[in-house]
């Protein structure tokens, strides 16, 4: 090989791309990794990691301010926003593996050549990065997604922020309008609210979190409303002027009521779109749709030597999915018998407080498919550990068929993202509710709720 030729070029250094590059390098291949922005991708820099850090900090502040019922008093509990931001940056640096320079050195130690810049396909086997040509026998595209901006009248004129800016604001706004009532919108809404921001969430749909169990999603919204967050569903939005009072937002509600709101910041959180604009995939002949790159079950595109992994191709836009797909794509790129990506058991979590976790089918899914099922439920206000921890909001719901096969699990509660793990294993390895109920768990723990829910059958 010449200096600019590789066995594999990976485009994108997020969860999928970094895993793909390290996996291929571990197979002894000559690998190049290209990143146009920051190492770690959206999750580390603008998504999962900074938002969860901010949510945890906001949770501690909220607990301190509401500890009187526990016999505790923190009369001066308050946030020092610049120090909060400094903590976020420290967490990001730790996860990244040090400073940007140290992170780049770590990639080099894996035997991967790193190129910082925009990748542009010139042909099916050649790309340019900062004008320099690179060639490869194989490619993996893992460029992820960017925030989708809705076509709202006046929005561009008065200005808005996305998750990119929201995790690194220089100062907290006093009033925030969040457009979008999905997981991202609700997480940011609660986080900012707990830092003392007046928050309104505007959602065009008629219900929150439509992919979640409706009953638990509504219970979560009740909790958010109790904390002072205003939630408006069925809201049609257009933006007016910006003046000394702030940014004017006009809302037409489902009930036909018109209202004007004034905010210091508008956060757009209506979803994500694939980051394809600069790749020039037409030069490589790669097929795309508005949802991203088209692949088969093995993550291979219509061009035999090009694969895609992560959010750019998956309907499940989660880091854990991206990482697994990146590893699989790297193996498949050199395998004689490529394997299909197994998407039968995909868990996910909305990291509000309480958290909302899901794996498998929902009741609506089963009803639409006309599949008979039964429900096992335990409310946390009946669980001893939840009572001792003052974490009684929410419940565990298990769905199973007449033979006890688990079809889905839904948990609203403290640390639901951790509590969903036994349900994930049950679905993955075919455990029945009888098996789950038979397993002894330590007392008193939150995990007992899963066992008890299985015992309801």
LUMTIKOL-291314 format. One record per residue (C-alpha): x, y, z; residue in one letter. Coordinates in steps of 0.1 Angstrom, whole numbers, plus 2048, in hexadecimal, padded with zeros to 3 digits. Layout:
% residues N
XYZa
...
//
This chain:
% residues 457
800800800x
80A8247FAx
80983D816x
7E684880Ex
7D7825809x
7C4812824x
7B27F1829x
796805839x
78C82983Cx
772832857x
760853854x
754861875x
76485D898x
7458598ADx
7388398BEx
73682589Dx
75483288Bx
76D8318A8x
76280D8B0x
76580388Cx
788812888x
7958018A8x
7857E089Fx
7957E087Dx
7B77EA88Ax
7B47CE8A3x
7B17B6885x
7D27C3878x
7C47D985Dx
7D27FA852x
7B781385Cx
7B0838858x
79684A86Dx
78886C861x
776885877x
7698A786Cx
7618B588Fx
76B8A78B1x
7768848BBx
75A8718CCx
73F87D8B5x
71E88C8C0x
7198768DEx
7388818F0x
7398A58E5x
7158B08E2x
6FE8938EDx
6FE876905x
71C87E91Bx
7198A4921x
6F38A2924x
6F488593Dx
70F899951x
6F98B7952x
6DA8A295Bx
6ED892978x
6F98B4984x
6D68C3981x
6C88A4994x
6DF8AA9B1x
6D58CE9B2x
6B08C59B1x
6B58AB9CDx
6C78C59E3x
6AB8DE9DEx
6908C59E6x
6A08B3A03x
68B8C2A1Fx
6758A3A21x
69488EA29x
69D8A5A45x
6B98B6A32x
6BE8DBA2Bx
6D48EAA10x
6C990EA12x
6E391B9F8x
6E28FF9DFx
6E89109BDx
6FA90A99Cx
71A91C992x
71491896Cx
73891E961x
745904979x
7298EC96Ex
7358F094Ax
7598EB955x
74F8CA965x
73E8BF944x
75D8C6931x
7728B294Ax
75A894946x
75C896920x
782897922x
783879939x
76C865922x
77F870903x
7A0864913x
7B088591Bx
7B58A5907x
7AF8A48E2x
7D489F8DDx
7D58818F5x
7B68738E4x
7C78758C2x
7E58648D0x
7CF8488DEx
7C18428BBx
7E48418ADx
7EE8278C7x
7D28118BAx
7E3812898x
7C9829888x
7D3847873x
7BD86587Cx
7B3880864x
7A089F86Fx
78B8AE854x
76E8AA83Dx
76D889828x
76188D804x
75D86F7EDx
76D8747CBx
7668517BFx
75C82F7CEx
7808297DBx
78D84C7E1x
7858697F8x
79588B7FFx
79B899821x
7A68BD822x
7AE8B97FDx
7C589A803x
7BC87A7F2x
7B7859805x
7AF8387F6x
7A1818805x
7957F67FBx
7787FA815x
765816826x
74F819844x
739838846x
72F842869x
729867867x
70A86787Ex
6EF88187Fx
6EA8A6885x
6CC8B8894x
6AE8BA87Dx
6A08DE87Bx
67A8E0875x
66C8F885Bx
65D911873x
655934868x
66C94E876x
682935889x
6A293C876x
69D961879x
69A96389Fx
6B49478A4x
6B59268B7x
6CD90E8C7x
6D08E88C4x
6E08CE8DBx
7028D98CEx
6FF8FC8DEx
6E88F18FBx
7038DC90Cx
71C8F990Cx
708919911x
71D934920x
70093E937x
6DE930941x
6C0940931x
6A394B947x
68993F92Fx
68C922917x
6749148FCx
67C8F18F2x
66D8E78D0x
6698C18D1x
65C8AA8ECx
67188B8E4x
68D87D8FAx
6A68988F2x
68D8B48F8x
6808A6919x
6A389F926x
6AF8C391Fx
68E8D192Cx
6928C194Ex
6B78C8950x
6B28ED949x
6948EF960x
6A78E197Dx
6C28FB978x
6A791597Cx
69C91D959x
678922950x
671907936x
65490291Dx
6548E3906x
6418E68E6x
6398C58D4x
6268C38B3x
61B89F8BAx
5FE8978D1x
6118828E9x
6348818F8x
64E8678EFx
6398548D6x
6518368D5x
64C8308FAx
63282090Fx
61683A90Fx
60C835933x
630839940x
637856929x
619869936x
62486195Ax
646870952x
636890944x
621893963x
642893977x
6518AD960x
6338C3963x
6348C0989x
6578CE988x
64B8ED976x
6528E4952x
6368EE93Ax
62E8D4920x
6188DC902x
60E8C18E9x
5FD8C68C7x
60F8E78C5x
6148F98A4x
6309128A6x
63C930893x
65494B89Ex
65097089Fx
66998C8A5x
68798F8BDx
6889AE8D2x
6949BA8F4x
67B9A3905x
6899848F4x
67F96C8D8x
65A96B8D1x
64A9498CAx
6269458BFx
6149258C7x
5F39188BAx
5E68FC8D0x
5D18DE8C8x
5B48EE8DAx
5B690C8C2x
5C59248DBx
5E093C8CFx
5FC9488E6x
61C95C8E4x
63A9518F9x
65A9648FEx
67B951903x
6A0959907x
6A99398F4x
6979218DDx
6A58FD8DDx
69C8E88BFx
6998C38C7x
6838B38ADx
69A8978A3x
6B989088Ex
6C188D869x
6DE87A858x
6FF88D854x
70488782Fx
7078A981Fx
72C8AB81Ax
735886812x
72C8887EDx
7208647EEx
7148677CAx
7388647BFx
73A8437D1x
7188377C5x
70B8327E8x
6E58317EBx
6D5848805x
6B2853810x
6A686F826x
6AC857843x
6D085183Bx
6E583782Ax
6D481781Ex
6E57F7829x
6DC7D282Ax
6DB7BD84Ax
7017BB84Bx
7047E1849x
7127E0826x
7067FB80Dx
6FD7F57E9x
7227FB7E1x
7327D97ECx
7527E87FCx
73F803810x
72E7FE831x
71A816848x
71581486Ex
705828889x
6EB844887x
6F284A862x
6E182A85Ax
6CE81D879x
6AB826884x
6B88218A8x
6CD8408AEx
6DE8358CEx
7038338D6x
70180F8E1x
6F28068BFx
70C81A8ADx
72980A8BFx
71D7E78B8x
7167EF894x
7397FE890x
7497DE89Ex
7347C8887x
73A7DD868x
7607DB86Ex
75E7B5871x
7477B2853x
75E7C783Dx
7787AB83Fx
76278C846x
75C77082Dx
73976B83Dx
72C78D848x
71378C865x
6F279F867x
6ED7BA882x
6D57AC89Dx
6BC7C78A5x
6A27B18B6x
6AA7BE8D9x
6B27E38DAx
6AE7F58FBx
6AD81B8FFx
6A883491Bx
69B85791Fx
6B286593Ax
69A87C94Cx
693878971x
683860974x
69284E957x
67D83C93Dx
68C81C92Fx
67E804915x
6877E4903x
6727CE8ECx
64E7D48E3x
6367ED8F2x
6117E78F8x
6097FB8D9x
6207E68C4x
6107C68D0x
5ED7D38CBx
5F57DF8A8x
6047BC8A0x
5E57AB8B1x
5FB7988C9x
5EC78C8E9x
600797908x
5FE79B92Dx
60C7B6944x
6207B3964x
6247D3977x
6347DF997x
6328039A2x
6518119B4x
63C8209D0x
6377FC9DCx
65C7F39DBx
66F7F69FCx
6908039EDx
67E81D9D8x
66C8299F8x
68D82BA0Bx
69D83E9EFx
6808569EAx
67E84A9C6x
65B83D9C3x
65084C9A2x
64A834986x
64680F980x
6527F096Ex
63C7E1953x
6447BF943x
6317B2925x
63078C91Ex
61C77390Ax
607757918x
626740919x
63975992Ex
650765912x
65A789919x
6507A08FDx
65A7C190Bx
6647D592Ax
65E7F9934x
66B80A953x
66582D960x
67983397Fx
69A83D98Ex
6B782C97Bx
69F81B963x
6BB81994Ax
6CD801961x
6AE7EF96Cx
6A57E6948x
6C47D0946x
6B47AF953x
6977B493Ax
6B07B991Ex
6C1798927x
69F78792Ax
696791907x
6B878A8F9x
6BB767907x
69675C908x
69075C92Dx
66C759938x
65A76E953x
65B74E968x
68174D966x
68577296Ex
66D76F98Bx
680750999x
6A176399Bx
6A976E9BFx
6B47939C1x
6C37A59DFx
6AC7B99F6x
6A77D69F6x
6AE7E09D2x
69C7F19B6x
6A37D39A0x
6897BF9B4x
66E7D29A1x
6777BF981x
67579E993x
6547A79A3x
6467B2982x
64F791973x
63E780991x
61D791989x
61877896Dx
//
